[in-house]
Amino acid sequence: MRYPRLLAAGFISLLSACDDSLPSTAQPYHTDRGWFLVFFAFDDAKLSPTALSSLGHAARIALEDKGQTCVTAHADRAGSDAYNMELSRRRAEAVRDELVRLGVPPDKIRLVWRGEGQPLVQTADGVREAQNRRVEVYAWCAP
């Protein structure tokens, strides 16, 4: 069985549940959980300068690998389920568009959006949580 070769954007600081800022991050590193994280501001699908830099690194790894790159997007629990599903779709597409701009073939990228269904930090409905506003980029994923 082949294990994914993936990255994470760094250690995540713990933020208060109402914090609208982006989690602070360190340099990218390999993790046993196997993902590379890109975070978003509240109610936004725009890539931050940190995200753009991190995606450059992710694109280089994706281009070296023969498998598909998985892009899985999430939202926090502020807003309705339907709105958060749509917001996570826009986030996945923003990451895909940047990877394509950086040379990753579009047919090599698989998009998934989960809305608020798989949080990193459990919160009550309606609570803003910066760590849940994320896209996970896998340099390789199973078909």
N, C-alpha and C positions, 0 to 999 in steps of 0.2 A: 504494500500500500504506500502510495506517495503522500508525503506530508507537505502542506503548503509552505512556501518560502515567503514570509511576510514581515512586515515592519509595523511598529507603533510609533506615533509621533512623540512619545515621551511620557514621563511620569505626569500624572494628572493631579493637580492640587484639588483638595476638597473644597467645594464652594457651598455657600448657603443656598437653600432651595429657591430663593427669590433672586439670585444673582443673575443679571443679564449679560455679564461679561463672558468672554471666552475663557476656557480653562487655560492655565499657563502650561507650557510644554517645554521639554528639554529637547536635545538632539534626537533624531530618529534612532531606534535600536531594534534589534530582533527580540521577539518575545515568544514564549511558549504558547501563548494564546493565539498568536499568529495573525495579528492585524496591524494595519497602519491606519491611524485615525486622523480625520479632518473635522474640525469643529466649526460651528456656525453661530452667529449672533442670533438673538431672539427674533423669531418671525422673519428670517432672512435665508436666502439661498445663495448669497454672494460669497465668493471665496475671498478670505482674508489674505494679506501678504504672506503670513506664516503658512497658510494652507497651500498657496501657490508654490512656495518653495518646497514644501513637503511633497507635493504632487510631482514636481520635477524629479525627485528621487524615486518616487513610486513608478513613474513612467520609464525611467532607465531600467529598473528591475523588470518591469513588465515586458520591455522590449528584448531582454535577455532570455526570458522564459518562453517556452513553446506553448504553454497552456493558456487558458482564458484568464482574464483579470476580472475579478468580481468586485462590484461596487454596490454596497448595501447601505441604504440611507435610513435615518431615524429622526424622530422629532420628540420633543418633551411633551408633557401632558397638558400644557396650556393650549386652549383651543379645542374645537370639536374633533372627533375621530376622523371625520371626512376631511376636514381642513388639514389636519396633521398628515394624513396619507398623501394628500396633494403636495404639501410642503416637502415631505421627504422625497417625493418623485422629482420635484424641481431641484433638490439638493443632489440627488443621484445624477441627474442630467447635467448639472453644472460641473460635477467632478468628471463625468464622461467627456464632456466637451473640452475640458482642459487637458485630459489625457490624450485625446485625439489631436488637439493643437500641438501637443508635445511629441507626436509621431506614433502613438499607439493606434493600430488599425481599429476602426469602429467595430468590425465583426469579431474582434478579440475581447471585447468588453461585454460582460453580462451585468445588466442592471436589475436591482431588487430594491423595493422600498417597503418599509415596514410600518411607517407612521409612528405611533407611540407604543406599539405592541411589545418591544423588546428593549426596555430601558437598561442603562448601566446602573443607574441609581433609582431605586424604587421611590416613587412619590405619590401623593394623593392626586386625584384628578384636578386639573386646573393649575397645578404648581409648575413654575418655570424651573428648569434644571439644566444648566449649561452643559453638563457632561452627557446628557441624553440627546442633545442637538448635534448629531455627528453623522459622518459617513465612514464606513469601514471599507478599506481598499485591500483586497487580497491579490497578491501578485500571481496566484494560481488558484484555481477552484475546480472542483469536480464537475464533470459535464452534467 
